[in-house]
Amino acid sequence: MVAALTPMAAMAETYPAKPIRMIVPFPPGGTADIIARVVSDKMAQDLGVALIVENRPGGAGGGVGTMEIARAPADGYTIGIATVGTLGTAPATAPKALYDPAKDFSYISNIAAMPMLIAAGPSSGAATLAQLVELAKKSPGKLAFASGGTGGVAHLMGARFEVASGTKLTHIPYRGANPALNDVTGGQVDVIFDALASSWPYLQTGRIHALAVSGDHRIAALPQVPTFAEAGLPAVSTRAWYGLIGPAQMDAKTVDRLYAAVKKAVDSPEVRARLDKLDTEAIGSTPAAYKKQVLEELDGWKQLATSQHIVAD
């Protein structure tokens, strides 16, 4: 006798049968939003239904939109974009976490990752990362680094740099990368930890210069700039990744169907070309690999935040 399908399993057999919401927990126009729209267009062709991108900004580190994903029905019709911030540094540094990355989500795929970097302005006196470390060791606390906000990825990357290099810098948080970059170019702050996308216009015009980039290889846009590993600080290397998640308890067949669609999209020449323009590397990892990555990184962020006494605003 064949057992009856559970309601969730029965829905998975005919999935998808209607449009799918893709929540982006950030405003339109940012990297997360662009990646969502690039990938959703291609996924829709494979799934045969529309993927509707909905921006839900608000809260510290994208908390409002991420909570909406967690609280949605686990039927596969609400999914969303996750980042190293929303599932990494935000829950690691929040005074009271809004959600638990280990329990509240289904993991579909890590779509893509963008390099992060450390860049110096005119006041730093450093042409290389080695020179910056030397200057920082001579005068602990004198040099300052900017980030886009307390408890964000760039802040924790800066803290990781201090630990790995044995230095002490003064952290100057800003409300976003652009005001931070403006003060670095103006000489008010010495260096900045940032994502490549927001720093790129300043690098192109020579107002700041990159000292090191994250990742396991140099990037084509900055071939002369070493990786953190090449500069002797592999532990600092952090990339800004963008993944696809859903609520916890999604049916495995539904997750697999979504993974197949996003993997096909990420592997397509059209999507890869558009990601290349964002200086972003296509990944398309499996659900299991993505979840493992997120939870391992989260553990590291928590340890760093605890040891360095970092609490988000």
N, C-alpha and C positions, 0 to 999 in steps of 0.2 A: 504494500500500500504506500503510495507516495504522500509524504507529509505536505500539508498545505503551506504555502509561502506566507511568511509574516508580512504585514502591511508594507514595511520598509523594503523588504526584499522584493515584493511584488512590484512596487514602484520602480525599483532599480532595473527590473526586467524591461520596462518600457521607457526608461530614462534616456534623454530628456524629452518631455512632451510639451514643454512651454518655455518661454523666455527665462533666462537666468540672470539674476542680479549679481553684479560684481562691485562690491563696495571698496572704495579707495578712501582710507581714513585721513586724507590730506586734500588741500584745495586743488582746483584744476590748474594745469600748466606745469606742475612739478614733475620730477623724474618718475615718481611712483604712478602718477596719473598718465603720463605719456606711455609708460611700459604697459599699463593696464589696457589702454586703448589699442596699442599696437598688437598685443597678443590676443585680446578679445575678438578683434575683427577676424583674425585667422581661425581662432577656435570656433567661432560661430559657423564658419563654412564647413568645418568637420562635423560639428554637433547637429547642424541642421536647424538650430533655433537661434534667436537673437541673444546676445550677451549685452546687457544694459549696464554701463558703467555709471555708478552713483557716487558722487563725492560726499563724504561725511566727515569733514574736518572738525576739530575741536578737542579739548582736553589735552593734557600733557602727553606729548609724543604720539599723537594719533589715537588716544584712548577711547574717544567717543565712537569712532567708526569701528575700531577693533572689538569693542564691547558689543556693538550691533551684530557683528559677525558671530561672536560667541553665543549670543542669545537667540539667533535665528533658528527656525526649524531645521532639523538635520536631514532634509529631503533632497539636498543638492541644488536647490533653486536660489540659494543665497551663498555666495562665496566671496572672497575678498583678497586684497593685497596685504601682505605682511612685509615688514622690513626688519633689519637688524635692530632698529629702534623700538618698534612696537612689540617684538617678541624677545628682545635681548636687553638693551640698556634701560628701557622704561620700566619693565617689571623688576629689574635688578636694583634700581635706585629709588623706586617709588616708596614713600613712607608707608603707604598701604596699597598693595597691588590690586588693580581692578579685576584682574583675571590671571589664571594660571596656565602658562603655555604648555605645561605637561598634561593638563586634564581638559582644557576647555576648547580644544580645536582638533580638527582633522587636517592632516598635512597632505597636500597634493603634489607640489613641486617647488623647488627653488628655481625661479625663472631665469634670473640674470644677476650679475654682480658688477658693481662699478668700483674702480680703484679709489682709495682715499690717499691723502698725502699730507706731508708737512711742508709748508712753504714759508719763506722768510721775507720780511720787508726790509726797507732801507735802514732801520734802526738796529737790526740784529747783529751786524758785524760778522755774519757767518755766510760763507760761500758754499760750505758743505755741511753735511750732518756731523761729521767728526769735529769740525770747528765749533759748531753749536754746542756739542757735548762738552768740549774743552772749556768754552766760555762759561757755560752753566756750572761746571764743577768749580771754577775759580771763584765765582760769585753766586752762591746758592740764593735763589729767590729774586735775583736782580732781573733776570730775563723773564718776560711774560709771554704766555701763549693765549690766543683767542680761540673761542669756540662759539658755536651757534646756540649754546644754552647749557645750563647746569644739568648734569645727568644725561646729556645726549651722547651720541656715538663719538663725536669729536672730542668732547670732554674726557670720556673714559679712555679714548685712544691716547690723549695727552698724558693721562695718569699712568697708562701702561708704558708710555715712553719714559716717564720719570723713573718708574720702577726698574725697567730694563737697562736704562743707561746710568742709573745711580745718581741722578741729578734732581734738583729742586727748582721748578719754575713757578711763577705766580699765574694762576688761572684767572683770565678775565672773560666772564660769560657775556654773551650778547643775545638779543632776541632775533635769532636768525643769522645766516652766514653773511649776508650782504653788509650789514653794519659792521660786523667783525672784520671783513675784508677791507672795508673803507678805512678803518683805524690802523690796520696793519700797513696798508699802502701809505697812509699818512704819517707813519712813524710813531704813533702813540703806543702800539703794541709790536713786539718783536717778530713773533711767528704765529702761524695758525695751523690747526689741524682741521681738515675739511675734505669734502667729497670733490672729486675732480670736476664735476659738472659746474658747480657754483664758482670754483676758483679759476676755471679755464679762461674767461675773458680777461682776468687780471694777469694771468700767466702769459697770454698772447701779447699783451701790450708791454710786458716787462715790468709792471708795477710791483710784482712779487716774483720770486724764483723758487721753484720746487727743490727741496733737499733730498726727498726720498718718496717713493710711492709704494703702496701696498700691492700684494699679489706675488705670484711665484715667477713673474717675468716682467721685464720692462714693457712700458706701453708705447705703442707706435707714435702717439702724439708727443711724447717726451722721451725720445730714445737716449738722450744723454743723462737722464736722471736715474740713479740706481734704485733698486728695491730696498726695502728695509733689511732684508736678509743680506743683500750684497754689502750694505753699510754696517753689518755686524749686529743688527737688532731685529732678528726675525720675529721675536715675540710681539713686536709692535704692529705687525702687519694685520690690518683689519679692512675688510671690504664692505661697502654698502650694498647689501643684497636685497632683492625684491622677489618674494615668493607668493604662492597661491595657497590659501587655506580655506577651510569651511568650519562649521560648528562641529563639536565633538559628536561621536556616535553616527557619523555618516556611514551608509552601507558601503562595504568594501568594493562592490561592483561599480557603484556610483563614483567613488574616488578613482578607481582604475579607469573609468571612462573619461573622466575629466583629465586625469594624468595623460592618457593617450592623446587627447586633443591638444593639451598645452605642449607636450613633447613634440608633436607633429608641427605645431606652430613655431616653436623655438628652433626646430631644425630646418625650417623653410628658408630659402635664400632671401626672400623678401623681408622677413622678420629679422634675420641676422644682419642684413644691410642696414635696417633702421636702428637696431641696437648698436651697431658699430658707430653710427653717427652720434650716439650718446656716449661713446667711449665705454660701452657696457658689454661685458662678455656674456654670451648666451650659455646657460647651464642645463636646465631641464632635468634636474635630479629626480630620482624615484621618491615616492612618498616616504618610504622607510629611511632612505638616506637623508632626506630633508629634515624629518623629525629628529633624527640622531644629531644632525648638525646643529639645529636650533637649541636642543637641550644641553648639548655639550658646551656651546658658546654661552648659554645662559648661566651655567654653573661657573664658568670663568668670569663672566661679568659680575656675578654676585660676590665671588671671592674678592675681586678687585675693589668693588664698591665698599665692601666691609673693611678691608685692610686699609683703604685710603679715606674712609669716613665720608663717602660721597652719597649725598641724599638729594634727589631732584627737588626743584622748587615746587 
